[in-house]
C-alpha cells in the first residue's frame, strides 16, 4: 500500500474531486492523505477514507511536507491554481522542493495526475516499496 496525498487550491477543488471519483477504484486500498477542505470534499463524494491534515494556508502543506521530508509519501496530486496568488506560496515551494529532493512523484495539473494514476493502476510504483525497505541515510 502506498501513501498518496491530495491537495488542491480553491478553484481546483471541483477538479480534484472529479478526478478522484473517476479513479476511486485505483486509490482504494492505499493510505490516503489530504489537506483539510480538499479531503472533506473528496470523502463527501466517494467511499474513500482520507487522513485529513489542516487546511493548506494553516499548515496542511507543511504537515504533508513533513512526511515527504522523511520519504514517507509515495505520490502527491497537488492541483495548483497558477493564476491566483497564494498567501502561503513559500510553503508550496518548500513542499515541491522536498518532493524533488526525495524523488517523490508530484502532479501539479490534471494531465500529469492522470498519467501518474494510470501508472499506479498498472503497478508501476512498486519501486517505492524498495525505497521504504532500503532508506538511505537511516542507521541501523
C-alpha positions, 0 to 999 in steps of 0.5 A: 500500500502506498501513501498518496496525498491530495491537495488542491487550491480553491478553484481546483477543488471541483477538479480534484474531486472529479478526478478522484471519483473517476479513479476511486477504484485505483486509490482504494486500498492505499493510505490516503492523505489530504489537506483539510477542505480538499479531503472533506470534499473528496470523502463527501463524494466517494467511499474513500477514507482520507487522513485529513491534515489542516487546511493548506494556508494553516499548515496542511502543506507543511504537515504533508511536507513533513512526511515527504521530508522523511520519504514517507509519501509515495505520490502527491496530486497537488492541483495548483491554481497558477493564476491566483496568488497564494498567501502561503506560496513559500510553503508550496515551494518548500513542499515541491522542493522536498518532493524533488529532493526525495524523488517523490512523484508530484502532479501539479495539473490534471494531465500529469495526475492522470498519467501518474494514476494510470501508472499506479493502476498498472503497478508501476510504483512498486519501486517505492516499496524498495525505497521504504525497505532500503532508506538511505541515510537511516542507521541501523 
